[in-house]
Amino acid sequence: MTLQFPILYLLCSSLAFATGEVYWWKFIHADCGYDDVSPQPSCGKAAKGNVAGLEACCLKTSGCGGFNTNGVIKKTDCLSNKKYESACDLYVIEDHPQPPPVVVSDFPPIWPMPKTYTNGTTKVTISSAFNFTSSTTVATLSTAFSRYTELIFLHETQAVGATLSGLDVSCDSYDESHPQLETDESYTITIPSDGTNAKLHAPTIYGALRGLETFSQLIVFNFKDEVYQIHNLPWSIKDAPRFPHRGLMMDTARHFQPLASIYAMVASLPYAKINVLHWHMVDSQSFPFQSTTYPKLWAGAYSEEQKYTQLDIANVVEYARERGVRVMVEFDMPGHAASWCKGYPEVCPSPSCTQPLNVANNATFDLITSLLKECTGGAKSQPDKPMGLFPDNFIHLGGDEVNTGCWTKTASVAAWLKKMGFTADQGYAYFVKRAAAIAISQGRRPVQWVEVFDHFGTQLPKEVIVHVWKAKSTLPAVVKAGYNALINNSPGSDSWYLDHLNIMWDAVYENEPCSSISDAAQCKLVLGGQGEMWGETVDASDLENTVWPKLASIAEKLWSPRESTVKADLAHLRIERFRCLLNHRGVSAAPVNNPNARNAPKGPGSCYEQ
């Protein structure tokens, strides 16, 4: 039968009472325990039930961040904690107006939440002859039309009369070049209630792909009448991402991921409007990448069957492009690189002390230059048409967790450091800056882990993008120094490391990328972020249910407006239904409410109640 559930107001009041820069957010029948101001001011209890009196009491009480109508004054961090059902109402101080109520009605929620939308109350039946059409035919759109037809229309339908017969798609540009950070992904959708065709317009074909995903999520199957329908017409959606870089990091070095698993993962990313696959290709444990100029690097693979040819990789990159997904490859250096030594021992300090890579031998940098050129095509002369195996304008060079002990213990490297007048840390700086310069010379922006900034700060070229994986408190210094940043902080209870299985989706959702940045202009230097799927305990058997549905939390945080993603409570029903959509599309997304991420369901029950 058609999925139906009553209209539910999750945020029960949009009234905001402003006092200067103070706004009062109201939550009906809600409270947060263990956050009471101590000692309680007498004016609170005296004003019990009197909202105006409680507001006045709170504003003159040190440390007050809100109150409940039982007269209890709350601390400033009240909103950050879980609210629970209560007979009283909760009022919380914020510095901006309260968003309007989120309404869940009898249509599948859109994930991620669009930037703006309006809708009505009527419904329309989809014609059995429904078509996606475009006045300009390009392969990317044609294959997307076929793909979404298969994704949406799983059931045979009954013949019906006057119905919605199509979605007309138009773009300002039909350029099929590989998407880049700057690619415009905005779109608009209008679905009238008068039976005329729906319309989707976007500046680019990649914006059109995002719109097709949104449109697909509005269609439901009515099992009683055996027809497809769209509810709550007319629809008007104007959408665009908050951040341009919204990614998943996939580690194929700690455990090899077969091509079938990679293709399946790439296929699932656009369902949540994720647009980057960060491919952590190699690490200390294995080197599955085929190099044509240094073919013995393959000796670092786990086995003959656990490798990727360059044609394999090119096909994955094109498969991703067809879905509007960029592929950013990572070769972590100088640390995490012991597997390089199996084929070319000269690039490591010694047979017994293999990493960091040998900073004292030019052979190391000759290999890096050649390896990166295979990936980039050495395309500095054509910046608008990047070439190579990975056409993306970013290339990740790692740089994290570098222990320089092997350099100081190896006589030849120690002698070189002394000759150069370097400490071991200065040798580390020399390495990461030289690696970055190689990437820049080949027309790419290097991405490097935050340790590089922690050690060397503004010594780094401004082209470097700093990838903040440690405490988010590092981020303000990065953007204040004028560097672009990516975020996926690991420590704490809100980590974006997807392999941290004890971190639930709601904590991930409430991790605001710019929470530690007070300057809006500096927040714009944050290009976005990623979910990180480190592979120590992840292989083909559990890849999808480690990534999904937690990646959906990150996806909405990076796509939707900040004011629409304040509290996970408001997204709970929607993410449960999005997880079920993933399951319907063949994605092995784990139950949303697991206390330990990828656990299977505990017993029988509906997908919507796990």
C-alpha positions in Angstrom: 0.0 0.0 0.0 1.0 3.6 -0.3 3.2 4.8 2.6 1.1 7.1 4.6 1.6 8.7 8.0 -0.1 11.6 9.7 1.2 15.2 9.4 3.6 15.6 12.3 5.0 18.9 13.5 8.4 18.1 14.8 9.3 21.7 15.6 6.2 22.9 17.3 6.5 26.6 17.0 8.1 29.1 14.6 7.5 32.0 16.9 10.8 33.8 17.8 10.8 36.4 20.5 13.6 38.8 19.8 15.3 40.8 22.5 18.2 42.6 20.8 20.3 39.8 19.3 18.4 37.1 21.4 15.8 34.8 19.9 13.6 32.4 21.9 13.1 29.0 20.3 10.1 27.1 21.6 9.8 23.3 21.9 6.4 21.9 22.8 6.4 19.2 25.5 10.1 19.0 25.6 12.9 19.4 28.2 16.6 18.6 28.6 17.6 17.1 31.9 20.8 17.6 33.9 21.3 21.1 32.5 19.8 23.2 35.3 21.5 26.3 36.4 22.8 25.8 40.0 21.8 27.4 42.3 18.4 28.1 40.8 17.4 31.8 40.9 14.2 32.4 43.0 12.7 34.4 40.1 12.3 31.2 38.1 10.0 29.4 40.4 8.1 32.6 41.1 7.4 33.0 37.4 6.3 29.4 36.8 4.0 29.3 33.8 4.6 32.9 33.0 6.7 33.0 29.8 7.5 36.7 29.9 8.6 36.5 33.5 10.8 33.5 32.9 12.4 35.3 29.9 13.2 38.2 32.1 14.6 35.9 34.8 16.8 34.0 32.4 18.2 37.2 30.8 19.4 38.4 34.2 20.8 35.1 35.3 24.5 34.3 34.6 24.9 31.2 32.4 21.2 30.9 31.4 20.5 29.5 28.0 16.8 28.9 28.4 14.1 27.7 30.7 11.1 25.3 30.9 7.7 26.6 31.8 7.9 24.7 35.1 10.2 27.5 36.1 13.6 25.8 35.9 16.4 27.9 34.5 18.7 26.0 32.1 22.4 26.3 31.2 23.8 27.7 27.9 24.5 24.3 26.4 20.9 23.0 26.9 20.1 22.8 23.2 23.2 20.6 22.5 21.8 17.8 24.7 19.0 15.4 23.9 15.5 16.7 24.7 13.0 14.4 26.2 9.2 14.4 26.3 7.8 16.5 29.2 4.6 18.0 30.4 6.2 21.5 30.2 7.5 23.5 27.2 11.1 24.4 26.6 12.4 27.8 25.6 16.0 28.2 24.4 18.1 31.2 23.5 19.6 31.3 20.0 21.2 34.1 18.0 19.0 33.7 14.9 15.2 33.1 14.3 13.8 29.7 14.8 13.2 27.8 11.5 9.6 27.1 10.5 8.1 23.7 11.4 9.3 20.7 9.5 6.2 18.9 8.3 6.2 15.2 7.4 3.2 14.4 5.3 2.0 11.5 3.1 4.9 11.9 0.6 8.4 10.4 0.8 10.6 13.0 2.3 13.4 14.5 0.1 16.9 13.7 1.2 18.9 15.9 1.5 16.4 18.7 2.3 16.2 21.2 -0.6 17.3 24.8 -0.2 13.7 26.1 -0.7 10.5 24.5 -1.7 6.7 25.0 -1.7 4.0 22.4 -2.1 0.3 22.0 -2.1 -2.3 19.3 -1.2 -3.3 17.6 -4.4 -2.0 14.5 -6.0 -1.5 13.2 -9.5 -1.1 9.7 -11.1 1.9 9.0 -13.2 1.1 7.8 -16.8 2.2 4.3 -17.7 3.8 6.0 -20.7 5.8 8.5 -18.6 9.0 9.8 -20.2 12.0 11.9 -19.3 12.6 14.3 -22.2 15.2 16.9 -23.2 15.3 19.1 -26.3 19.1 18.5 -26.5 20.2 14.9 -26.4 23.5 14.1 -24.7 24.7 10.7 -23.5 25.0 11.7 -19.8 21.3 12.7 -19.7 20.1 9.8 -21.8 21.8 7.2 -19.6 20.5 9.0 -16.5 16.9 8.9 -17.9 17.2 5.2 -18.4 18.8 4.7 -15.0 16.1 6.6 -13.1 13.3 4.9 -15.1 14.6 1.6 -13.8 15.1 2.9 -10.3 11.6 4.4 -10.0 9.3 2.1 -11.9 9.7 -1.3 -10.3 6.1 -2.4 -10.4 3.7 -3.1 -13.3 0.9 -0.6 -13.3 -2.7 -0.4 -14.3 -3.8 1.7 -17.4 -5.0 5.1 -16.3 -6.5 8.1 -17.9 -5.3 11.8 -17.8 -2.1 11.8 -15.9 1.4 13.3 -15.5 3.1 12.0 -18.7 6.6 13.4 -18.4 9.4 15.5 -17.0 11.0 18.0 -19.4 14.6 18.6 -18.6 16.6 21.6 -19.9 20.1 22.9 -19.2 21.9 26.1 -19.9 25.0 24.1 -20.9 25.1 20.5 -22.0 28.9 20.2 -21.6 29.9 16.7 -20.6 33.4 17.5 -19.4 34.3 16.0 -16.0 32.7 17.9 -13.2 35.0 19.9 -10.9 34.7 21.7 -7.6 33.3 24.8 -9.4 30.6 22.9 -11.3 27.1 24.4 -10.7 24.8 21.7 -9.2 21.8 24.0 -8.7 18.4 23.2 -10.3 14.7 24.0 -10.1 11.7 21.7 -10.4 8.1 22.7 -11.0 5.3 20.1 -10.9 2.0 21.7 -11.6 -1.3 20.3 -10.4 -3.1 20.8 -13.7 -1.8 17.7 -15.4 0.8 19.4 -17.6 4.3 18.0 -17.7 6.7 18.7 -14.9 9.8 20.7 -15.6 13.4 20.5 -14.4 15.9 23.2 -15.3 19.6 23.4 -14.4 22.6 25.4 -15.5 24.6 22.2 -16.1 23.9 18.5 -16.8 25.3 17.7 -13.3 22.7 20.0 -11.7 20.1 18.2 -13.8 21.3 14.9 -12.3 20.7 16.3 -8.8 17.2 17.4 -9.8 16.4 13.9 -11.2 17.3 12.4 -7.8 15.0 14.8 -6.1 12.2 14.1 -8.5 12.6 10.4 -8.1 12.1 10.6 -4.4 8.7 12.3 -4.8 7.2 9.3 -6.6 5.4 6.6 -4.6 3.6 3.4 -5.7 -0.1 3.1 -4.6 -0.5 -0.7 -4.1 -4.3 -0.4 -3.8 -4.8 1.1 -7.3 -1.5 -0.3 -8.7 -0.4 3.1 -10.0 2.5 5.5 -9.3 1.6 8.9 -7.9 3.1 12.2 -6.7 1.4 13.8 -3.7 1.2 17.3 -2.4 1.1 19.1 -5.7 1.9 21.7 -6.9 5.6 21.5 -6.2 8.2 24.3 -6.7 11.7 23.4 -5.7 14.8 25.7 -5.9 17.8 23.9 -4.8 21.6 24.2 -4.6 24.3 22.8 -2.3 25.7 24.7 0.7 29.2 23.2 0.1 30.6 22.2 -3.3 32.7 19.3 -2.0 30.6 16.4 -0.4 32.6 13.2 -0.3 33.2 9.7 0.8 36.7 8.4 1.4 37.1 4.8 0.4 40.2 2.9 1.6 41.2 0.1 -0.8 44.6 -0.6 0.8 43.8 -2.0 4.3 41.4 -4.4 2.6 41.1 -4.7 -1.2 37.7 -3.7 -2.5 36.6 -5.6 -5.7 35.5 -3.6 -8.6 31.9 -4.7 -8.2 31.9 -3.2 -4.7 33.4 0.0 -5.9 30.8 0.3 -8.7 28.0 -0.4 -6.3 29.2 2.3 -3.9 29.7 4.9 -6.6 26.2 4.2 -7.9 24.7 4.8 -4.4 26.5 8.2 -3.8 24.2 10.4 -5.9 21.1 9.1 -4.0 22.3 11.5 -1.2 23.9 14.0 -3.6 27.4 13.0 -2.6 29.7 14.2 -5.4 33.2 13.1 -4.5 34.8 9.7 -4.2 38.1 10.2 -2.4 40.0 7.0 -3.4 42.6 6.2 -0.7 44.4 4.0 -3.2 47.5 2.7 -1.4 48.9 2.5 2.1 51.6 0.7 4.0 49.8 -2.6 3.7 49.3 -2.8 -0.1 49.8 -1.1 -3.5 47.0 -2.3 -5.8 47.5 0.5 -8.4 49.0 -0.3 -11.8 51.8 2.1 -12.7 53.0 2.0 -16.3 56.2 3.9 -15.7 57.1 2.1 -12.4 55.6 -1.3 -13.0 57.2 -3.0 -10.0 55.1 -0.9 -7.6 52.5 -3.6 -8.2 54.7 -5.9 -6.2 53.1 -4.3 -3.1 49.7 -5.7 -3.9 48.2 -8.3 -1.6 48.0 -10.9 -4.4 47.8 -11.2 -8.2 44.0 -11.0 -7.9 43.9 -7.9 -5.8 45.0 -5.2 -8.2 43.5 -2.5 -10.4 44.6 -2.0 -14.0 44.6 1.5 -15.3 41.7 0.5 -17.6 39.8 -0.6 -14.5 40.4 2.7 -12.9 39.5 4.7 -16.0 36.2 2.8 -16.3 35.4 3.6 -12.6 36.2 7.3 -13.2 33.9 7.5 -16.2 31.2 5.6 -14.4 31.4 8.1 -11.6 31.4 11.1 -14.1 28.2 9.8 -15.6 26.7 10.2 -12.1 28.2 13.6 -11.4 30.8 12.2 -9.0 34.4 13.4 -9.0 37.2 10.9 -8.2 40.1 12.3 -6.1 42.9 9.8 -5.8 45.3 9.7 -2.8 48.8 8.5 -2.6 49.8 9.0 1.0 53.4 10.2 1.4 55.9 10.2 2.9 54.4 8.1 5.7 52.0 5.2 5.1 54.1 4.1 2.2 56.0 0.9 3.2 54.3 -1.0 0.3 56.2 1.2 -2.2 59.5 -0.4 -1.1 58.7 -3.9 -2.3 59.1 -2.9 -5.9 61.6 0.0 -5.5 63.5 -0.4 -2.2 65.7 2.6 -3.1 62.8 5.0 -2.3 62.7 3.8 1.3 65.4 4.5 4.0 66.4 0.9 4.5 65.0 -2.7 4.2 64.4 -2.8 7.9 63.1 0.8 8.3 60.8 1.4 5.4 58.9 4.7 6.1 58.7 7.6 5.7 59.9 7.5 2.1 63.5 8.4 1.5 63.8 12.2 1.5 67.5 12.0 0.8 67.2 10.2 -2.6 66.1 12.0 -5.8 64.9 8.6 -7.0 62.0 9.1 -4.6 60.9 12.3 -6.2 61.5 11.0 -9.7 59.1 8.2 -8.9 56.5 10.5 -7.4 56.7 12.9 -10.4 56.2 10.0 -12.8 53.4 8.4 -10.8 51.5 11.6 -10.5 51.9 12.4 -14.2 50.2 9.1 -15.0 47.3 10.4 -12.9 47.3 14.0 -14.1 48.6 13.8 -17.7 51.0 16.6 -16.7 48.1 18.9 -17.7 49.3 22.3 -16.5 49.2 23.6 -20.1 45.5 22.9 -20.3 44.0 23.9 -17.0 40.4 24.0 -18.4 40.7 20.5 -19.8 42.5 18.4 -17.2 43.8 15.1 -18.6 45.3 11.9 -17.2 43.7 8.9 -15.4 42.1 11.2 -12.8 40.8 14.4 -14.5 39.8 16.0 -11.2 41.6 19.2 -10.3 42.5 17.9 -6.8 45.0 15.2 -5.9 45.5 14.0 -2.4 49.1 13.6 -1.2 48.5 12.5 2.4 51.2 13.8 4.7 49.8 12.5 8.0 51.2 10.5 10.9 54.9 10.9 9.9 57.4 9.5 12.3 60.8 10.6 11.1 62.7 8.0 13.3 63.7 6.0 10.3 65.5 9.0 8.8 67.6 9.7 11.9 68.4 6.0 12.3 69.5 5.5 8.7 73.1 6.7 8.2 72.7 7.9 4.6 69.5 9.9 5.3 70.9 11.3 8.6 74.0 12.4 6.7 71.8 14.2 4.1 69.8 16.0 6.7 73.1 17.2 8.3 74.4 18.3 4.9 71.2 20.3 4.2 71.3 21.8 7.7 67.9 20.2 8.4 66.3 18.8 11.5 64.2 15.7 10.8 61.1 17.9 11.0 62.6 20.3 8.5 63.2 17.3 6.3 59.5 16.5 6.6 58.6 20.1 5.6 61.0 19.8 2.6 59.3 16.5 1.5 55.7 17.7 1.7 56.4 21.0 0.0 58.3 19.3 -2.8 55.5 16.8 -3.3 53.0 19.7 -3.4 55.1 21.5 -5.9 55.1 18.5 -8.2 51.3 18.3 -8.1 51.0 22.1 -8.7 53.4 21.9 -11.7 51.1 19.3 -13.2 48.1 21.5 -12.9 46.6 20.1 -9.7 45.7 21.4 -6.3 47.3 19.2 -3.6 45.2 18.1 -0.7 47.2 17.3 2.4 46.2 16.1 5.9 46.1 18.6 8.7 49.5 17.6 10.3 51.2 19.3 7.4 49.5 22.6 8.5 50.1 21.8 12.2 53.8 21.5 11.5 54.5 24.1 8.9 51.5 26.5 8.8 51.8 29.4 6.3 55.0 27.9 4.8 52.8 25.8 2.6 51.8 27.0 -0.9 48.4 28.7 -0.9 47.3 26.1 -3.5 47.3 23.4 -0.7 43.9 22.4 0.6 44.2 21.4 4.3 42.2 18.3 5.2 41.2 18.6 8.8 40.8 15.2 10.4 41.9 15.9 13.9 40.1 18.2 16.4 37.9 20.7 14.7 39.5 23.4 16.8 42.4 23.4 14.2 40.0 24.6 11.5 39.8 28.3 12.5 43.6 28.7 12.3 43.6 27.1 8.8 41.0 29.4 7.3 42.3 32.5 9.2 45.6 31.8 7.4 43.7 31.9 4.1 43.8 28.2 3.2 40.9 26.2 1.8 39.9 23.3 4.0 38.0 20.0 4.0 36.6 18.7 7.3 35.9 15.2 8.7 37.1 15.5 12.3 37.8 12.2 13.9 38.0 12.7 17.7 34.9 13.0 19.9 31.4 11.8 19.9 30.4 13.4 16.6 33.2 11.9 14.4 32.8 11.7 10.6 34.9 8.5 10.6 32.3 6.0 9.4 34.3 3.1 10.8 33.8 4.5 14.3 30.9 2.2 14.8 29.8 3.5 18.2 29.0 7.0 16.7 25.4 7.1 15.8 23.9 9.0 12.9 22.4 11.8 15.0 25.8 12.8 16.5 27.2 12.8 13.0 24.3 14.9 11.8 24.8 17.6 14.5 28.5 18.0 13.7 28.3 21.6 12.2 31.3 22.2 9.9 31.6 25.9 10.7 30.7 25.7 14.4 34.2 26.8 15.5 34.4 29.6 12.9 32.9 33.0 13.8 33.7 34.8 10.6 31.2 34.0 7.8 33.8 34.9 5.1 36.3 32.4 6.6 33.6 29.7 6.6 33.5 30.1 2.8 37.0 28.9 2.7 35.7 25.5 3.9 35.0 23.7 0.7 33.1 20.9 2.4 33.8 17.6 3.9 33.7 13.9 3.8 32.7 10.7 5.5 35.9 8.5 6.0 35.6 4.8 5.5 38.9 3.5 6.8 39.4 -0.1 5.8 40.9 -1.9 8.7 37.6 -3.7 9.4 35.9 -3.1 6.1 35.9 -5.3 3.0 33.4 -6.3 0.4 31.3 -8.0 3.1 30.5 -4.9 5.1 31.3 -1.9 2.9 27.8 -0.6 2.2 26.4 -1.1 5.8 29.5 0.7 7.2 28.9 3.7 5.0 25.1 3.8 4.9 23.0 5.3 6.4 25.5 7.4 8.4 26.9 9.0 5.2 23.4 10.4 4.6 23.8 12.5 7.7 27.0 14.1 6.4 25.4 14.5 2.9 22.5 16.5 4.3 24.8 18.6 6.5 26.9 19.5 3.5 24.0 20.1 1.0 21.2 21.7 2.9 21.1 25.2 4.5 22.6 25.4 7.9 19.4 26.5 9.5 17.6 23.4 8.1 20.0 21.0 9.8 20.2 22.3 13.4 18.8 19.2 15.2 18.9 15.6 14.3 15.4 15.1 15.9 13.9 17.0 13.0 15.5 14.6 10.5 14.8 11.3 12.3 11.7 10.2 10.3 13.2 11.4 7.1 16.5 9.5 7.4 14.6 6.3 8.4 12.6 6.6 5.2 15.7 7.4 3.2 17.4 4.3 4.5 14.5 2.3 3.3 14.8 3.9 -0.1 18.4 2.8 -0.2 17.3 -0.7 0.7 14.7 -0.7 -2.1 17.4 0.4 -4.5 19.6 -2.6 -3.5 21.9 -0.7 -1.1 22.7 -2.7 2.0 22.2 0.2 4.4 22.1 -0.7 8.1 19.2 0.1 10.4 19.3 3.8 11.3 18.9 3.4 15.1 21.7 1.0 15.7 23.9 1.8 18.7 26.7 0.1 16.9 26.4 1.3 13.3 26.4 -1.7 10.9 24.6 -4.2 13.1 21.8 -6.2 11.6 18.2 -5.8 12.8 17.5 -7.4 16.2 14.3 -9.1 15.1 11.3 -9.0 12.8 9.8 -5.6 11.9 9.2 -3.0 9.2 12.1 -1.3 7.5 10.7 1.9 8.9 10.9 0.8 12.5 14.5 -0.6 12.7 
